[in-house]
Amino acid sequence: MNRIIGIELRRSAALGAALLIAVAGTIVLHATAGRWSSGWMALVMTQREYLAVLSPLAMAAGAWQSFREHRANVAELFASAPRPRPRKIVPILVATGLAVLFAYLVTLLAAAPRIADTARYLPPAAFVVVAVGLVAMIASVWLGLAVGRLVPALATAPALAVIGFALLIFAPHALPDGGVTAAFSPSMGMSMFSDYDTVGGQVSIAQALWMVAVAMAGLVLFAVENRKFAFAALLPLAIGATATALVVPTGDAYDQGTLDPVAQELVCTDDAPRVCVSRAHEGLLPEAAPKARHALELLSKTPVVEVHEDTSTFSPPTSPRSRADTALMTITVDTHGRLANPGRLEPAILTGVFTGPLSCGDARNFQVATAAAYWLLDREPTVGPDGLELDDPEAVKLWKGLKALPRAEAGARVTAVYQAAQKCKDSTDLLTRGAR
């Protein structure tokens, strides 16, 4: 059997298809490295999202293989061979399946070196996400084989690629967001809204069940000799759809499963002053710690003695508990997995301290906070909230006013800004009218 599969790999379009899929997947991933450079989970989820590209290519490859056999007029020859039908189709099923598995894994391995030095957190769920992607690729190529056998025409492969792409991209948007949509479309539900996102175990099980059902349907369609029995492919689809609907979580259960609490856990330096980042960003702690500690030195006249990463998320909404002795910092990752814009980290930490907690709402004054932060840094303001570049003449004017004052007076006003920010009081006039 191994020899037969080897021959099938050489004579079929399997290797060419594997090369095409691997090249396409590698190009797409590297072109969008900023989407997944934060870690392994982000990488495998982004690759799964790009099944919208890879899966149609696999379907087209299967359809092209069936068309090649039809064009070569070997169907009669194979039918005359005294071998049972399963032994005739198993080699091509195995060959095409191995080809797309290889292509999917090569795409993943080609992207891995970019983040290998900094991505430390590898959750078990990442392996499950990859496994479901592999099943989806097998289902795609087997479905392509079946469609190509039923409609053996030159246009079948490109038409199937276009239709598959359109269905994977647009069809899920006709359904409401949530677990059901994600379960029946393995490329959906993979968008990263934070670096702590994950795929829940039940969702992965549901996706795997549906992909297995699609693979079995493709196998049945490819295997039946009499087209009158093609309707038998509906049976695995019906069973798979029922099982998927029973397993997949919906509503709040689905939303809660999209966040990995372990990835949000803090990992801290062993020595003081403590600097902590999330487990998802553990590899960036050596880069962030010196800059965070410098910010703490500048805040020595305040109660702030630690810096923690801000692990807030939008969906589902989570935020760390506010503490008077802790400053928060936002960790952003560049396309190579390193700390993005490291020069902006200290200004962003200081500005956040002088802005006050998020719960203060409209009482937060970013211009005053920026001027106070840059007075401590002893340089003209160039960045504002969250380290974003900006041109804020008012902040620069306030900063220049502080620089013109005696250092003791300026320090007193900056301290007053900090105290007002922590109590959610208006700090608008504190830098111009003095400490009160």
N, C-alpha and C positions, 0 to 999 in steps of 0.2 A: 504493500500500500504506500509506503514512504517513497518508493521509486516512482510509482504512478503519480503521486502528488508532485514530486519534483519535476516530472515531465510536464505535468499540467501547468506548473508555475512558469516553465520556460516557453511553452507553446501558446499560452493564453495571454490575455491583456492584463493579467494580474500585476505583474511587476511594473509595467508602464503606469497603471492606475495608481499603484502605491507611490511611485515617484511623483506623479502629478499632485496627489493629495498632500504628500509630505511637503513639497515645495510651496504649494498654495497656503497650507496651514502655517508654515514657518514664516512666510512673508507677512501674512496677516498679523500674527502674534508680535513679531518684531516691529511692525509698523505702529502698533498700539501698545508698546511696552509700558507706558505710563498707567495703563489700566490694571496691570497685574504685578508690577514691580515691588509691591508692598509685601509679598509673601507667597508661600506655596498654595494656600487656599485660593488666593486671588488668581494665581496662574491657572489652576485646574478649572476654576469656575469660568474664567474668560475663555479658555479653550473649549469648554462645553458650550458657551454662548455662540462660538464660531462654528458649531455644528450646523448652523444655518448656511454655512458655506461648504463645509466638509461633507455633510450628509448628502446633499444633492450631487456632489462630485462622485461619491461612492455609488449612488443610484445610477448615474450615467455610466459609470464604469461597468456595472453589472449588466445594464442594457446593451452596451457596446459588445460585451463578451458574447451575449446570446446572439446578437446580430452577426458577429463574425462566424459563429458556428453555422448559422442559417445560410450565410453567403457562401460558405465553403461546401455546402450541400453534403454535410456529413451526417445529417439526421438519419437518413436511410441506412447508411453504413453502420451507425451505432445501433440502430434498431435491429439490424440483422445479426448483430453479435449475440451469441448465446450467454448473455450475462443479465442478471436481474437488474431492474431499473435503479434500485438504490446504489449498486456498485458502479453504475454509469455516471450518476450525478454527484456522488460524494466527493470525488477528487476535485471537481470544479468548485463545489461549495466550500471545501476546505481551503483550496488555493486562493479563492477570492477573499474568503474570510481572513486568512492569515495576512494577505496583502494589506487590507485596510487596517487591521490591528497594528501591523508594523508601521504603517504610515502615521497613524494617530500617535503612537508612542515616540516615533522619531520627531514629530512636531513638538511634543512635550520636552524631549531631551534636548532638542536644539535651543529651546528657550531657557532651560534650567541654569546654564552657566551664568547668565546675567545676574541672577539673584543668589547664587549658591553661597557667596561670602557673607551675606547679611541675613538671609531668611533662616531663622532658627526654629520657628514654631511650625511643626508639621503635624496637624491633627489627623486622627484616623479617618475622619470624614473625607479628607482629600483623596485617599485611596478609593473610597467608595464612589466619589464623583468621577474619577478616572475610569473605574470599572463600568459604570453606567454608560459613559461615553463610548467605551469599546463595544458594549452590547449594541448601542445605537448604530455604530458603524457597520457591524455585521448585519443588523436588520436592514440597513439601507442598501448594502450591496446585494443581499439576497432578494430584496424586493425588486431591485433593478434587474436582476437575472430573470425573475418571473415576468415582469412587464415586458422585457426584451424578447422573451420566448413567446408571449401572447401576441405581441405586436412587433414582429421582426422587420423593422424598417430602418433605413439610414437616419431618419429624423427622430427616432424614438429616444436615443440617448440624450441629444441636446434638449429636446422638448421636456424630457423627464427632469433634467437638471434645472431648467427654468421653472417648471411647475413646482418642483420640490422646494426651490429657493423661495418662490412666492408664498407657498403654503407655510413654510417655517417662519417667514418674516411677518406676513400679514395676517394669516388666519388666527393666531393666538390673540391678536389685538381685538378681534371681534368678540372675544370672551372676557368676562370680568377677571380682574387680577386675583391671584390667589393660588391655592394648592392644586385645584383641578386643572387650570391652564398649564401650570408647570409640570404636572404629572403626565399630560398627554403631549407635551412638546419639550423634549429634553434640552433644547437650547434656551427655553424660557426660564425665568426665575433665577438666572445666573448673574444678573447685573449686580455690581458691587456698589452699595450706597455708603459703606464704611469699610475700613480694613478689618472689621470684626465679623463680617458677614460669613455665613456658612449655608450649607444645605442640610436640612433636617433629615434624620434617618428614615422617617416614614415617607418623606417625599422621594428619597432615593430608592426606597423599596418599590414605591408606586411606579416610578419612572422605569425601573428595571423590569417590573412585571409587564408594563405596556410594550416596552421594546422587545422583550422575549416574545410577546404575542405577535407583534409585527413580523419578527423574524420567522416564527413558525408559519404565519400566513404566507410569507414569501416562499418558504420551503415547500409548502403544500402546492402552491401555484406552479412552482418550478418542477415539482416531481410528478404531478398528475399527467398521465398520457392522454386521457380523454378529457377534452375541454369541458364536457358536460358536467364534470365533477369539480370544476373550479370553484363552485360555490362552497365547497368544503372549507375553503380558506376563511370563511366567515366564522367558523366555529372557534378557532383560537382567538380571533379578534373579539368575539363576544365574551369569551371566558376572561380574556385579559382586561377588557374594559370594565367588566363587573368587579374583578379582583382589585383593579386600580382604584376604582371609585370607592370601594370599601376601605382601602388602606390609607388613601391620601388625606392628610389633615386639611381643614379649611378654617376660615375665619381667624380668630385670635390664636388658635393652636398653630396655624401655619405661620402667622407673623412672628410668634415667639420662637419658632424653630429656625428663623432666618438669622439669628444672632448667636454667636459663640461666646458664652460668658468666660470660658477659660482664656480665650484670646484677649479679653478685656482685663484680666487679672494683672496686677502691677508686679513688675520685677525691678528690684531696687539695688543700688550700689551697697556694698558691704560697709563702707566707711561713711562718716559724716562729713559734710551735710548730705543728707540722703537725696538722691535724684532717682525717680522711678518712671519707668515707661511701661506700656502694656506688653504682655507676653508676645503679642503679634509683632512688636517692634523691638524685641529684646536685642537683636543684633545691632541696633543703632544706639544703644546705651553708651558705649565708649565715645561716640561722637557727640552725643547730646550732653553728657555729664559735665565736661569742663565749661561749656558755655552756660549751662544752668547754674553752676556753682559761682561763676563770675557774676551772674545776675543776683544771686543771693548775697554776695559780698556788697554789692551796691545797695541792697535793701537791709543792711545791718542795723539800721535805726528803726526798723519795723519788726513786728512779731514773726515775720515770714522766715522760716528756717528750712523748708523743704520745697522741692519742685516735683510735681507729679504730672504725668501726661493727662491731658483732658480726653477721656474716653467716651465722651458724649456721642450719642447716635440719634439720628432723626427718625428712623423707622426700623424697629419699634423705638419709641423715645426712651432714652436712658441718659443719665448724667451722674457724675460723681458727687458725693456730698461735699458741700462747701465748708472749708476749714480756714480759720483765720491765720493759722501758721503755715499754710500751704499755698504756693503759687501754681497755677496751671500753665501748661505749655501744649501747643498743638504740634504734633509730629507729622510732617509731610515727607513723602519719599519720592526721590527722583527716578528717572527711567532705568537707572542701574542699581536700584535698591539702596542707595545711600541717602543720607539726610539731605533733603532739598533745601537750597538757600540757607546754609548754616549761619551766614552772617546776619540773617533776620531773626534768629531764634531769641537772642537776648532782648532786642527791642520789643519783640512780641510778648515775652514773659513780663517785662516791666510794664508795658502798656496795659496788659491784662490786670495787673495788680492795681494800678491807679484808676482803672475803669470801674472796677467793682464786680460783684457777682452778676450773672445773667439775670437773676431774679429782680435786680434793681430796675430793669426796663428802661424807661425814658430818662431816668435820673442819671444814667451813665453818660459822661461827657468825654468823647474820644479825643477831642482837640486838647483839652486840658491834660488828659492822661498822657497823650503823646508828648506834649511839652515837658511834663514832669519826668517821664521816662528818659527822654533824650538829654535832659539836664544832668541826670545821674550818669549817663553814658558820655557826657561832655562832648557831644557833637550835634550838629544841626539835624533836625528831624528829616528823615527820608522815607520812613515807612510808618504805617498806621496800624489799625486793628488787624490781628492775625498775621502780622508781618507783611502785609500787602504794600506794594509800592504806591505812593500817592504824592500829589502836589497840594499841600494844605497850607496856604499862606497864613491862616489864622493860628495854626499850631506853631509855625515858625516865628510869628510875631510874639506869641506868648513865651516861647523859648528864649528869644532875644531879650525880652523883658526880664526874665529870670537871670540871664547872664549878666545883665547890667547891674543887678543888685549885689550887695555884699553876700558872701557865701553863706553866712549864718542866717541871714534873712531869707535868702532863696531856699535854703534847706528847711526852714520852718514852714514856708509856704508849701513846699512839696510834701512835707509830713502832714500838713493840714489836708491836702488833697487826698492822701492815702486814707486818713481817718474818715473823711466825708464819704469816700467811695465805699468803704466797708460798712457804713451805716446807711447807704443808699441816699445820701443827702446831696443836694445840688452843689457842685464844685465850680460852677461857672466863673465866679468872681474871685475865687481864692488865690489865684496867681497874680491878680492885678490889684487886689485890695489888702493883701497881706493875710497872715494866719489869724484865725479868730477862735 
